[in-house]
Amino acid sequence: MKTINLLCSIAIVLLTASCTEQNAEPQEEALSLEQIQQTVQSAYWHVAGITKTENGVTTQVTLDTAYERSRDQVFFEFLPSGRTQFYTGGPSTLPDYPAPAKIFSLIYRIARPVNIEYYWDETMATYIFRSVDVGGFEIIPIGEKTYLDKSTMVVYQTLAEVNAAKASTSMQLVSIFKENQPGEIKYTYTLKRLMHVQFNPNVSHLRDMVEY
């Protein structure tokens, strides 16, 4: 996988590692299609990490140094239309949110399209994500599919619930190469949903968001 330079001054990007697990557990009850849609769509998602599993060994994956410089500046929104867009921002701090909370200030008025589409697959009963062309992010290699592992979804409805659990709503996307063949490789992408805390009092176009 490689990262692709974008216009508009931000750089490159997606997926990398360094995801620290919090005290979050998969849902005890299966989510309905409507609940999954409401969770996935029209929210801000941060790629918290990626792992690679090969020959039974799982390791954290880090992409090139250019992505490392910008991975906490790119946030994604999956639109009801099946398209994806991204916003930019960066790490910040709020005194009421000490570690393990992470605060990001999001430039919410400017969204840019990205080359990722997703759709509901009736056979697999989950969302499939794919790259639609060679422009933009090459998160998912052209021709490969990545699916939402519904069993990994952890859902909190309110900021109060997130703060009490000290855990974010999260989900994992999975890509498997050479499935059920020698040399099978599994990539797991962990995405965490940002929750709105406040509109930044100092800069009108910023929203302060929290992630655990």
KEVORO-894874 format. One line per 2 residues: number of its first residue (from 1); their letters; for each residue x, y, z of N, C-alpha, C, O. Coordinates in steps of 0.05 Angstrom, whole numbers, plus 5000, padded with zeros to 4 digits. Example, Ala and Ser with C-alpha at 12.3 -4.5 7.8 and 13.67 -1.06 7.14 Angstrom:
<rs>
1> as> 5264 4886 5156 5246 4910 5156 5264 4934 5156 5285 4934 5169; 5257 4955 5142 5273 4979 5143 5258 5001 5157 5268 5023 5161;
</rs>
This chain:
<rs>
1> mk> 5017 4976 5000 5000 5000 5000 5017 5025 5000 5039 5025 5012; 5008 5045 4987 5024 5069 4986 5006 5093 4991 4982 5091 4986;
3> ti> 5017 5114 4999 5001 5138 5003 5004 5156 4979 5024 5155 4965; 4984 5172 4974 4984 5189 4951 4981 5218 4960 4966 5225 4977;
5> nl> 4997 5235 4947 4996 5264 4954 4969 5275 4944 4959 5268 4923; 4958 5292 4960 4933 5305 4953 4939 5335 4948 4960 5345 4956;
7> lc> 4919 5348 4935 4921 5377 4932 4912 5389 4958 4905 5375 4978; 4912 5415 4958 4902 5431 4981 4919 5429 5005 4909 5430 5028;
9> si> 4943 5426 5002 4964 5428 5022 4965 5407 5043 4983 5409 5060; 4949 5388 5045 4953 5370 5066 4967 5346 5059 4977 5339 5081;
11> ai> 4972 5335 5047 4989 5314 5045 4977 5288 5041 4959 5287 5024; 4983 5270 5051 4984 5243 5042 4967 5226 5059 4952 5237 5075;
13> vl> 4967 5203 5058 4956 5189 5079 4942 5164 5084 4927 5167 5065; 4936 5151 5091 4919 5136 5108 4933 5112 5119 4954 5106 5108;
15> lt> 4926 5102 5132 4926 5082 5151 4952 5075 5164 4972 5070 5151; 4951 5074 5190 4975 5066 5203 4969 5056 5231 4945 5054 5238;
17> as> 4989 5051 5245 4985 5038 5269 4990 5055 5293 4993 5079 5291; 4991 5043 5315 4994 5056 5340 4968 5059 5354 4962 5080 5366;
19> ct> 4951 5038 5352 4925 5039 5364 4928 5026 5392 4936 5003 5394; 4920 5040 5413 4921 5029 5440 4893 5021 5447 4875 5037 5447;
21> eq> 4890 4996 5454 4863 4986 5461 4854 4997 5487 4869 4999 5506; 4828 5005 5488 4816 5015 5513 4798 4994 5523 4796 4972 5513;
23> na> 4784 5000 5545 4766 4981 5557 4739 4980 5542 4718 4985 5553; 4741 4972 5518 4717 4970 5501 4714 4942 5492 4733 4928 5485;
25> ep> 4689 4932 5492 4683 4905 5484 4664 4905 5461 4648 4924 5458; 4665 4884 5443 4646 4882 5421 4617 4882 5432 4613 4874 5455;
27> qe> 4599 4889 5415 4571 4889 5423 4562 4861 5432 4568 4842 5419; 4546 4860 5454 4536 4834 5462 4513 4825 5445 4509 4801 5441;
29> ea> 4497 4844 5434 4475 4838 5416 4481 4848 5388 4494 4869 5385; 4473 4833 5369 4478 4841 5341 4463 4867 5335 4440 4871 5343;
31> ls> 4477 4885 5321 4465 4910 5313 4447 4906 5288 4453 4889 5271; 4426 4921 5286 4409 4920 5263 4422 4935 5240 4441 4951 5245;
33> le> 4412 4931 5216 4423 4946 5193 4420 4976 5197 4438 4991 5191; 4397 4984 5208 4392 5013 5213 4412 5023 5234 4423 5046 5230;
35> qi> 4418 5008 5254 4438 5017 5275 4466 5019 5263 4481 5037 5269; 4473 5000 5246 4499 5000 5233 4501 5025 5215 4521 5039 5215;
37> qq> 4480 5030 5199 4480 5053 5181 4483 5079 5197 4499 5096 5190; 4468 5082 5219 4469 5106 5235 4497 5109 5248 4506 5132 5251;
39> tv> 4510 5088 5254 4536 5089 5266 4558 5097 5246 4574 5114 5251; 4557 5083 5223 4578 5087 5203 4576 5114 5189 4596 5127 5184;
41> qs> 4552 5122 5182 4548 5145 5165 4547 5172 5181 4539 5173 5204; 4555 5192 5167 4553 5220 5177 4566 5223 5204 4554 5236 5222;
43> ay> 4589 5212 5207 4605 5215 5232 4634 5220 5223 4641 5214 5200; 4650 5230 5241 4678 5235 5235 4694 5211 5246 4693 5205 5270;
45> wh> 4710 5199 5228 4725 5175 5236 4755 5180 5233 4764 5193 5214; 4770 5170 5252 4799 5173 5253 4811 5145 5251 4803 5127 5265;
47> va> 4830 5141 5233 4843 5115 5231 4863 5112 5253 4885 5124 5252; 4856 5097 5274 4873 5096 5298 4896 5076 5294 4916 5079 5307;
49> gi> 4893 5056 5277 4914 5037 5273 4909 5016 5253 4886 5013 5243; 4929 5001 5247 4927 4978 5228 4945 4956 5236 4968 4961 5244;
51> tk> 4936 4932 5235 4953 4909 5241 4954 4890 5217 4936 4890 5199; 4974 4874 5216 4978 4854 5195 4982 4827 5208 4998 4824 5226;
53> te> 4966 4808 5199 4968 4780 5209 4977 4762 5187 4964 4759 5167; 5000 4749 5191 5011 4731 5172 5024 4707 5186 5039 4711 5205;
55> ng> 5018 4683 5177 5028 4659 5190 5023 4659 5220 5039 4650 5236; 4999 4668 5228 4991 4668 5256 5003 4689 5273 4999 4690 5297;
57> vt> 5019 4707 5261 5033 4728 5277 5021 4755 5269 5019 4762 5246; 5012 4770 5289 5001 4796 5285 5020 4818 5293 5031 4817 5315;
59> tq> 5024 4837 5276 5042 4859 5281 5029 4885 5274 5012 4887 5257; 5037 4907 5288 5028 4933 5281 5042 4942 5255 5066 4935 5250;
61> vt> 5028 4956 5238 5039 4965 5213 5042 4995 5213 5024 5010 5221; 5065 5005 5204 5070 5033 5202 5077 5039 5172 5094 5026 5160;
63> ld> 5063 5059 5162 5068 5067 5134 5092 5086 5133 5105 5090 5153; 5097 5098 5110 5121 5114 5107 5120 5139 5125 5099 5147 5135;
65> ta> 5143 5152 5127 5146 5175 5146 5129 5198 5137 5120 5214 5155; 5123 5201 5112 5105 5223 5103 5078 5220 5115 5066 5240 5124;
67> ye> 5067 5196 5115 5041 5192 5128 5043 5196 5158 5025 5207 5170; 5064 5186 5170 5067 5190 5199 5065 5219 5207 5055 5225 5229;
69> rs> 5073 5237 5190 5072 5265 5197 5044 5276 5195 5038 5298 5206; 5026 5262 5182 4999 5274 5177 4976 5256 5186 4953 5263 5181;
71> rd> 4981 5233 5197 4960 5214 5203 4939 5224 5223 4916 5216 5222; 4947 5242 5241 4928 5254 5260 4917 5280 5250 4906 5296 5266;
73> qv> 4918 5284 5224 4907 5309 5212 4885 5303 5191 4876 5321 5178; 4878 5277 5189 4859 5269 5168 4836 5253 5181 4841 5234 5195;
75> ff> 4811 5261 5175 4788 5249 5187 4767 5245 5166 4763 5262 5149; 4753 5222 5167 4736 5213 5145 4707 5212 5153 4699 5208 5176;
77> ef> 4690 5217 5132 4661 5216 5135 4650 5199 5113 4655 5204 5089; 4635 5178 5120 4623 5161 5101 4594 5170 5096 4577 5169 5114;
79> lp> 4589 5181 5072 4563 5193 5066 4542 5173 5059 4548 5151 5050; 4516 5179 5065 4495 5161 5058 4494 5153 5028 4483 5132 5021;
81> sg> 4506 5170 5011 4506 5164 4982 4525 5141 4975 4524 5131 4952; 4542 5133 4994 4562 5112 4988 4589 5123 4981 4608 5108 4977;
83> rt> 4591 5150 4980 4617 5163 4975 4630 5170 5002 4617 5168 5023; 4655 5178 5001 4670 5185 5025 4684 5212 5021 4693 5219 4999;
85> qf> 4685 5228 5042 4699 5253 5042 4716 5255 5067 4712 5240 5086; 4735 5273 5066 4753 5276 5089 4755 5306 5097 4752 5324 5081;
87> yt> 4762 5309 5123 4767 5335 5135 4795 5335 5146 4807 5314 5150; 4805 5359 5151 4832 5361 5163 4830 5375 5190 4809 5387 5196;
89> gg> 4851 5373 5205 4852 5385 5231 4878 5377 5244 4898 5374 5231; 4878 5374 5271 4903 5367 5284 4898 5363 5314 4877 5371 5325;
91> ps> 4918 5352 5328 4916 5347 5356 4914 5374 5372 4925 5394 5364; 4899 5373 5394 4896 5396 5411 4894 5387 5440 4898 5363 5445;
93> tl> 4887 5404 5458 4884 5397 5486 4860 5412 5498 4853 5434 5489; 4847 5399 5517 4827 5412 5534 4831 5403 5562 4835 5380 5567;
95> pd> 4831 5422 5581 4837 5415 5609 4818 5394 5621 4826 5379 5639; 4794 5393 5611 4774 5374 5622 4777 5346 5610 4763 5328 5617;
97> yp> 4796 5343 5592 4800 5317 5578 4829 5308 5579 4843 5310 5559; 4838 5300 5603 4866 5290 5605 4868 5262 5592 4848 5250 5585;
99> ap> 4892 5252 5589 4897 5225 5578 4881 5205 5595 4879 5209 5619; 4870 5184 5583 4875 5175 5555 4859 5189 5533 4861 5181 5510;
101> ak> 4844 5209 5540 4829 5223 5519 4849 5237 5499 4870 5246 5507; 4841 5238 5474 4856 5253 5454 4837 5274 5442 4814 5267 5435;
103> if> 4846 5298 5441 4829 5320 5430 4840 5327 5402 4864 5331 5399; 4822 5330 5383 4829 5339 5356 4812 5363 5349 4787 5363 5354;
105> sl> 4824 5383 5338 4809 5406 5328 4805 5402 5298 4824 5400 5283; 4780 5401 5290 4772 5393 5263 4763 5418 5247 4746 5434 5257;
107> iy> 4773 5422 5223 4764 5443 5206 4739 5433 5192 4740 5421 5170; 4716 5438 5204 4692 5424 5196 4678 5437 5172 4659 5425 5161;
109> ri> 4686 5461 5163 4672 5474 5141 4682 5466 5114 4670 5472 5094; 4705 5452 5113 4717 5445 5088 4720 5414 5086 4735 5402 5101;
111> ar> 4705 5402 5068 4706 5373 5063 4716 5369 5034 4708 5383 5016; 4732 5348 5031 4742 5342 5004 4735 5313 4998 4737 5295 5015;
113> pv> 4728 5307 4973 4722 5279 4966 4747 5262 4965 4769 5271 4961; 4743 5236 4969 4764 5217 4968 4755 5193 4953 4730 5188 4951;
115> ni> 4773 5177 4942 4766 5156 4923 4757 5130 4936 4765 5108 4926; 4742 5131 4956 4732 5107 4970 4702 5106 4968 4688 5126 4974;
117> ey> 4691 5084 4959 4663 5079 4959 4656 5055 4977 4673 5039 4982; 4632 5055 4986 4624 5032 5002 4594 5026 4996 4579 5043 4987;
119> yw> 4587 5001 5001 4559 4992 4995 4552 4969 5013 4570 4955 5023; 4527 4964 5016 4518 4941 5032 4516 4916 5014 4504 4916 4993;
121> de> 4530 4895 5023 4530 4870 5008 4511 4851 5022 4514 4843 5045; 4490 4843 5007 4469 4826 5019 4479 4799 5026 4471 4787 5045;
123> tm> 4497 4788 5009 4508 4761 5014 4524 4760 5040 4521 4742 5056; 4542 4780 5043 4559 4780 5067 4545 4794 5090 4554 4792 5113;
125> at> 4523 4808 5085 4508 4823 5105 4526 4842 5120 4526 4844 5145; 4541 4858 5105 4558 4878 5117 4566 4898 5095 4559 4895 5072;
127> yi> 4580 4919 5104 4590 4939 5085 4616 4930 5072 4633 4919 5085; 4618 4936 5046 4642 4931 5031 4654 4958 5023 4639 4976 5014;
129> fr> 4680 4962 5027 4693 4986 5020 4713 4980 4997 4726 4959 4997; 4716 4999 4978 4735 4994 4957 4744 5021 4945 4731 5041 4947;
131> sv> 4768 5020 4934 4779 5043 4919 4768 5043 4891 4767 5022 4878; 4759 5066 4882 4746 5067 4856 4763 5077 4833 4756 5074 4810;
133> dv> 4787 5088 4839 4805 5096 4818 4833 5099 4831 4836 5094 4855; 4852 5108 4816 4879 5109 4826 4885 5137 4838 4907 5141 4849;
135> gg> 4866 5155 4838 4871 5181 4850 4864 5181 4879 4849 5164 4889; 4875 5200 4894 4868 5202 4922 4883 5182 4939 4906 5176 4935;
137> fe> 4869 5171 4959 4881 5152 4978 4881 5124 4966 4861 5115 4955; 4903 5111 4968 4902 5082 4960 4903 5066 4986 4922 5051 4991;
139> ii> 4882 5069 5002 4880 5054 5026 4875 5025 5019 4888 5006 5029; 4855 5021 5002 4848 4995 4993 4859 4992 4965 4851 5007 4947;
141> pi> 4877 4973 4960 4889 4970 4933 4866 4966 4913 4846 4953 4918; 4870 4977 4889 4851 4975 4868 4845 4945 4862 4863 4929 4860;
143> ge> 4819 4939 4861 4811 4912 4856 4807 4895 4881 4796 4873 4879; 4815 4904 4904 4812 4889 4929 4788 4901 4944 4782 4924 4942;
145> kt> 4775 4884 4960 4753 4892 4977 4761 4891 5006 4777 4874 5015; 4750 4910 5021 4753 4910 5050 4725 4910 5062 4708 4925 5053;
147> yl> 4721 4893 5082 4694 4891 5093 4693 4900 5122 4713 4897 5136; 4670 4909 5131 4666 4916 5158 4661 4891 5174 4642 4876 5169;
149> dk> 4678 4886 5195 4673 4864 5213 4654 4873 5234 4662 4886 5254; 4628 4867 5231 4607 4878 5249 4611 4869 5277 4603 4883 5296;
151> st> 4623 4846 5281 4626 4835 5309 4645 4852 5326 4645 4850 5350; 4661 4869 5312 4680 4886 5327 4668 4913 5335 4682 4929 5348;
153> mv> 4644 4919 5325 4633 4946 5330 4627 4951 5359 4614 4934 5372; 4636 4973 5369 4630 4982 5396 4616 5009 5393 4628 5028 5382;
155> vy> 4592 5012 5404 4576 5036 5398 4568 5049 5424 4556 5037 5442; 4574 5075 5425 4564 5092 5447 4548 5115 5434 4557 5126 5413;
157> qt> 4525 5121 5445 4507 5140 5432 4513 5169 5439 4508 5187 5423; 4524 5174 5462 4527 5202 5472 4555 5207 5481 4570 5189 5487;
159> la> 4561 5233 5483 4587 5241 5494 4590 5232 5523 4611 5224 5532; 4568 5233 5538 4569 5224 5566 4576 5195 5568 4592 5187 5586;
161> ev> 4565 5178 5550 4572 5149 5551 4601 5145 5544 4615 5129 5556; 4611 5160 5524 4639 5158 5516 4657 5165 5539 4677 5151 5545;
163> na> 4651 5187 5552 4668 5196 5574 4667 5177 5598 4688 5171 5610; 4644 5165 5603 4641 5146 5625 4657 5121 5620 4670 5110 5638;
165> ak> 4656 5111 5595 4670 5087 5587 4699 5091 5582 4715 5072 5582; 4707 5117 5577 4734 5123 5568 4741 5106 5544 4763 5095 5542;
167> as> 4722 5104 5525 4726 5089 5501 4709 5101 5479 4687 5111 5484; 4719 5101 5455 4704 5112 5432 4687 5091 5418 4693 5067 5420;
169> ts> 4666 5100 5404 4653 5082 5385 4675 5074 5365 4690 5092 5355; 4676 5049 5358 4698 5040 5340 4688 5017 5323 4667 5004 5328;
171> mq> 4703 5012 5301 4697 4990 5283 4723 4982 5270 4742 4997 5268; 4723 4958 5259 4746 4948 5245 4739 4939 5217 4718 4926 5212;
173> lv> 4756 4947 5198 4753 4939 5170 4775 4919 5165 4797 4921 5174; 4768 4899 5149 4786 4876 5145 4791 4871 5115 4772 4870 5100;
175> si> 4816 4868 5108 4823 4859 5081 4839 4833 5084 4857 4831 5100; 4832 4813 5067 4846 4788 5067 4857 4782 5039 4841 4781 5020;
177> fk> 4883 4778 5037 4896 4772 5012 4903 4743 5011 4912 4732 5031; 4898 4730 4988 4903 4701 4986 4887 4685 5006 4898 4668 5020;
179> en> 4861 4692 5009 4845 4679 5029 4844 4649 5026 4840 4638 5004; 4848 4635 5049 4848 4606 5050 4869 4593 5032 4866 4571 5022;
181> qp> 4891 4608 5027 4913 4598 5011 4939 4600 5027 4940 4615 5046; 4959 4586 5019 4985 4590 5032 4994 4619 5029 4992 4631 5007;
183> ge> 5004 4631 5050 5012 4659 5049 4990 4679 5053 4993 4702 5047; 4968 4669 5064 4945 4688 5070 4954 4710 5088 4968 4706 5108;
185> ik> 4946 4735 5081 4953 4759 5097 4927 4774 5103 4910 4778 5086; 4924 4781 5129 4900 4795 5137 4908 4823 5148 4925 4825 5166;
187> yt> 4896 4844 5137 4900 4871 5148 4875 4879 5162 4853 4876 5152; 4878 4890 5186 4856 4899 5202 4860 4929 5208 4879 4936 5221;
189> yt> 4841 4945 5200 4842 4974 5204 4823 4981 5226 4799 4975 5225; 4832 4994 5247 4815 5003 5269 4809 5033 5265 4826 5050 5264;
191> lk> 4783 5038 5264 4773 5066 5261 4758 5073 5287 4743 5057 5298; 4763 5098 5296 4748 5108 5319 4733 5133 5312 4743 5150 5297;
193> rl> 4709 5135 5323 4692 5158 5317 4697 5180 5337 4698 5177 5361; 4701 5204 5326 4705 5228 5342 4678 5238 5352 4658 5238 5337;
195> mh> 4677 5248 5377 4653 5260 5388 4657 5289 5392 4678 5298 5402; 4636 5305 5385 4638 5334 5387 4637 5342 5417 4620 5334 5432;
197> vq> 4657 5359 5425 4657 5369 5452 4648 5398 5452 4631 5406 5468; 4659 5414 5434 4651 5443 5433 4661 5455 5407 4678 5444 5393;
199> fn> 4649 5478 5400 4660 5494 5379 4683 5510 5391 4680 5522 5412; 4706 5509 5378 4730 5522 5389 4724 5552 5394 4717 5566 5375;
201> pn> 4728 5561 5419 4721 5589 5425 4740 5609 5412 4734 5633 5411; 4763 5600 5403 4783 5618 5392 4783 5620 5362 4791 5640 5350;
203> vs> 4774 5598 5349 4775 5597 5319 4747 5587 5310 4740 5565 5316; 4733 5604 5296 4705 5598 5290 4700 5573 5272 4679 5561 5274;
205> hl> 4720 5566 5256 4715 5543 5238 4726 5517 5249 4728 5497 5234; 4732 5516 5275 4743 5491 5286 4722 5479 5306 4708 5493 5321;
207> rd> 4721 5453 5305 4705 5438 5325 4725 5421 5341 4742 5407 5330; 4723 5422 5368 4740 5406 5385 4726 5379 5389 4703 5378 5398;
209> mv> 4740 5357 5382 4729 5330 5383 4746 5312 5401 4770 5317 5404; 4733 5293 5413 4748 5275 5431 4748 5246 5421 4728 5237 5409;
211> ey> 4770 5233 5426 4773 5204 5420 4787 5191 5443 4805 5202 5455; 4779 5166 5449 4793 5150 5470 4805 5126 5457 4818 5110 5470;
</rs>
